[in-house]
Amino acid sequence: MPYSPLNSLEQVAALLSEHGVRLYGGEAISQLEHALQAALAAEQDGASDALITAAFLHDLGHLVCEQGDDDVANGINDHHEAVATQVLRSLFADDVLQPIALHVAAKRYLCSIEPGYHASLSDASRASLALQGGAMDAAACARFARHPHVADALRLRRYDDQAKTPGLVTPPLAHYLAIAARATQAAQA
Ligand SMILES: [Fe+2]
């Protein structure tokens, strides 16, 4: 389904402000808290502006889809990684877009190649995995490992997985919007 592109960071901010209070499907935190925690994890890891921005906006597709918090319980895969990539395309370059596009595939990859990864996932993330195709087979893993943005996709996946702590104090939305603005300017330069 085609979604209207977001043409400014103001539109991104409005989406996060207005819809970010929704619970992050099956977790005890909101979408906005999850976004800020993922961005903070990237920042603390010394990631680039582009990768911090990717972490910040990786689940924006959930907000665009405007489906309920219980998609997984209802057996729905909203393909949010593709939706986010689609709506952010006019604002950012591949260094932001590709890690977002690959963050679900990265989970499927890690479930296949890393012992203990599947067991480390939250219940909600394990539930969505089944809808997203489950662990990759060997051929899919080999293809994924050759992707030029695989390293940043895997880093983003780690930030995503750890960004589920109820009550964690983070910088405010404006802090990560400023970093996203730098990433946008770099993409337009
Ligand atoms: Fe996420």
Boltz pocket constraint, residues with backbone or C-beta under 6 A from the ligand:
constraints:
  - pocket:
      binder: B
      contacts: [[A, 34], [A, 58], [A, 59], [A, 160]]
      max_distance: 6.0
